[in-house]
């Protein structure tokens, strides 16, 4: 089955190293926040949901060079595009 992936930051749903304050995680400078994507069908573009009717998030594709998915680092600006 083919999927079209619409990317979105879903750190609150997928970040496993975040510290928790009540029901929400919090981050400190330098924490890696993985980028995940909303799963969609190629044919219709509809969102794919799980058995509970919740939107399904999938990991961002892995980079062939680094072997890691796309990550953003909390509080750190990197790159020459700024």
C-alpha positions in Angstrom: 0.0 0.0 0.0 1.4 3.4 -0.9 1.1 6.4 1.3 1.6 10.1 0.7 3.2 11.6 3.8 2.3 15.1 4.8 5.0 16.2 7.3 4.3 17.9 10.5 6.1 18.4 13.8 4.5 16.0 16.2 7.0 16.2 19.0 4.4 16.2 21.7 3.1 12.9 20.4 6.4 11.1 19.5 9.3 12.5 21.6 10.4 9.9 24.0 13.2 11.7 25.8 11.2 14.8 26.9 10.6 15.4 30.6 7.0 15.5 31.8 5.2 18.3 33.6 1.7 17.0 34.2 0.3 15.7 30.9 2.7 17.7 28.7 6.5 17.1 28.0 9.0 19.9 28.2 12.4 20.3 26.6 15.7 21.8 27.5 18.2 23.4 25.1 19.8 20.8 22.9 17.1 18.1 23.2 16.5 16.4 19.9 12.9 16.7 18.7 12.1 14.1 16.0 10.0 15.2 13.0 7.1 12.9 12.2 4.6 12.9 9.5 0.9 12.5 9.1 0.1 9.4 7.1 -2.1 9.9 4.1 -3.3 7.8 1.2 -1.9 8.5 -2.3 -5.2 7.9 -4.1 -7.4 10.4 -2.2 -5.0 12.3 0.2 -7.2 11.3 3.1 -5.6 11.0 6.5 -5.0 7.5 7.8 -6.4 6.8 11.3 -5.8 4.1 13.8 -8.6 1.8 15.3 -9.6 4.6 17.7 -10.0 7.1 14.9 -6.9 9.1 15.8 -4.6 10.5 13.1 -1.7 8.2 12.5 1.8 9.6 12.6 4.8 7.9 11.1 8.5 8.6 11.5 10.2 10.9 9.0 12.2 8.9 6.4 15.7 8.0 7.5 18.6 9.8 5.8 20.8 7.5 3.7 24.0 9.3 4.8 23.5 9.6 8.5 21.1 6.7 9.1 19.0 9.0 11.3 15.6 10.6 10.7 15.2 14.4 10.6 15.5 16.0 14.0 15.3 19.6 15.2 17.3 20.6 18.3 15.3 22.7 20.9 16.7 26.2 21.3 19.5 25.8 18.8 19.6 27.4 15.4 21.8 25.5 12.9 22.5 26.0 9.2 23.2 28.8 6.8 19.6 29.4 5.9 19.0 31.8 8.8 
